């Protein structure tokens, strides 16, 4: 991974460099080889420049004159999603030190020092408020003291950052401060009610960073009534979309991220996002691949009719009418999990359950021998493995994958593993 990054950097065009740099020291030096700077945007990291880290841990990244002000990420190892930290670039030199134990410390750049100090200070106070609410014997006056401290801290940082680039980010993180004591649930509801008071969805710098995206996602996933989670998620998404307003590009980014999360665990909410918001935006933006993916998940969701496919000459899934229940399983003769789970599945087959086993294979040799162990299954050979037409129509990206159908071929369940399958059928 790191080698590939280094090779790709050799072919970048030459740029006009300014006098500004982001430099510093990593310690211990032997653990680090390269520092790569990316512009932080909602959907991707955009390469800015890089520098090797020398034997003493020193690095210095020169910045092109065209480098925009904004929030950047400095990546120091792979995977880059894990090994990075935030850096503000505001047309000034930035110097820092970094260790795994203490993290990053900025020795120059008031914007970075104030932002880092602000986040630490507010995090500590919010943590103290959470501990207060967790203590049933806590003095109510302590709550008011903590809220007062939180409000004063916010004001102090806003004052300290007057005329500084970072102020807009600090203001965007301002929250609700109650004037009287509030129990945990009341405080939570008021935080939710005032969540968008200081979020500016017309601020270009906020829109082009990941800060506003994180705030948007946090609203959807934090303020959830888990007794009625699906409805709660839908309501939160509707509120968020109304607050974002006409920022279609930003709205599309947030919706895609939300859809990616819900497509794994809650198809109902994922399809709600598709139908009410995202499909229309994807079509308007000519995002063909996204449209296909949205419809693929929607068309293979629980309570939808399973895609038809050919089982053998003259016989398709829809032709079958001999059983009340069907299990369609995608597997492979080279998949260890499959070979351990399929014998258990084979035991479930009876007069009411028919199993159609689709082997996703690169070549038929192992498959031809292996299926002899499962004579009760109806077997279908799936050539081209991950490019198999049937597997693609069912949005299969791992094996084994199970689909339980009723007699009308409606998908009634998509069990994660054989244990979940058995819970559906074994009394």
C-alpha angles and dihedrals in degrees: 000000000000091000090054091050091052093049093049091053092061091070099052116119120256114259135196105261125213128211092260122103141177106219142157148119132289118204133238087029095205091067096061134062109165142016117208123191121211132180107241112233130166097257106023147006112254115211115243106167143304143216136200117246110233130219091275093051094254124142136169123192114197115212127220119242088243092059107125127224113257149089116319135180124226110210117201104169143008133305088045093202089067106032106057143089135204123263128182115217112198103164093282137099116272123203126184148159126221136196128162092237098050102022122211124346122185116219095182135023115070091212092061096041093050093046092050093046091047094053093048093048096048092044091055093050094047089049090052090052090051090051090049092055090047090058111076092194096051118129112252089223089066089062092054090046092053093047090049090051091049092051093047092048092052091050092047092053093045089052093046091052098049109145090006124122094234095060093085090057092048091049090050089059095052112122140191118291115199117218094213137031115292128188117233098268095045091048091049093051092048091049087054094046092053097036096113098041093107103025112110111200090184095060107111095204092051092046091052095051130067093241095087091044091054090049091050095049092044091058093055096047101035104052099053129141099217091195086068101017101159094053090043093053091049092050092049091050091051092051092047093050091050090051093049088054119174097355092115097171093051091042090054091051093051093045092051091052091048092046091051090055097045095042087069099049113009116035092176092063092039090055091045088057090048097049100040102037125350105053092057092047091047092051092046090052093047090239096159097172092050091049090052092049093048092051093044093057091043093050094050097045125119112280093028125107112263117245112264122239140172116266097179137333108313094000127098135170091259091053092062114100103153101098142048094219133034130190117201109195126185112206143148133225088228094051114103095201090051093053091051096046103040095069088057091048090049090060091059095061113112138143093291099044125064120188120206108194116198112195112209101207143166091206133008101231101091092035093054091055097039097054089063086076091061108050094157092063126088101232128211122185111226109200124199089033107219091021092052113135095224094046091049092050089055093045091239115174101158139034135267097034120169131204121183115204133186124226090278090054093249113150106244100170143003104204116202096221143350092280090060090046091054091050088061096050111022115082 
